[in-house]
Structures are given as structure tokens and as C-alpha cells.
Amino acid sequence: MDAATSDICAVEFTPSRDGDSPVLPDLPDQIPEDDPIGTVTADGAYDTHGCHTAIIERQATAVIPIRKNGRPWKEDGPTAAARNDILRGTRHFSRAFWKRWAGYHVRSRVEAKMRCLKVVLPPFHRTLRRLRFELR
């Protein structure tokens, strides 16, 4: 979601039994290459190699808090370096200070928008199922 306009730029819906972090590496492909991505804000579940790699490949900045039991990654590329910078920042200052400094609060706007979609989509899905059934 574009934080300035509240436009949804990329979306993927997953069932509740599936994790969300495996989907993030495919989301930047929904955004045209000539549209720059400034930051990608997500919760600690997205603190994975695949997610950080996808973000770095689009020249974006990850605003993902490190999991509470997070350890430094082996410095073997830009992905690990960027992620370890976040880890050092949260350890040196605090998680709360890092979240304020990095703009992590923007994530709450996205969550509010997704709540609105979740309210609207279930009836829409029922209608789609009904239409699909009637067309067969």
C-alpha cells in the first residue's frame, strides 16, 4: 500500500493455514519496474532471507523488526548487511525507539486497510462461488 495515497499497489490473499512470508518475494513483481519502492514495512514474521532479498533487489529499504530471538546473519551480501544494521540499531537503542525512528507505525495504516478488505471480501467470494456454480 502506498502510505501517502492509501492505494493498494500489490496484494496476495492466502488462506489462514498458510504463512504470509513465502508470498512477499512475489509481491514486488506486481509493481512496475519503473515505479520505485521506498520502503517495505512488515512484522517480524517477514524477517527471512527470501523477504530481505526481494526487498533489496528492488532497491527498497526493509522496515522489518528483528524477531526477539534474532541472531546476526553471516555477512555474505547486502541482504545480511541491511538486516544486521536493523539488529544493531534495535539492540543499541531499543525496539520501541527503532520502530519510531524507522516509521514502523505506517504499518498500522496498512492493517486498517486490510481489515476493510476482509470485511468486504467474504460476501464477494460467496457471490463468485455462486456465479461459478451457476455457469457450469
Secondary structure, DSSP 8 states (H G I E B T S, - for coil): --TTT----------TTS-STTTGGGGGGGS-TTS---EEE--GGG-SHHHHHHHHHTT-EEE----TT-------SHHHHHHHHHHHHHHHT-HHHHHHHHTGGGHHHHHHHHHHHHHHHHHHHHHHHHHHHHH-
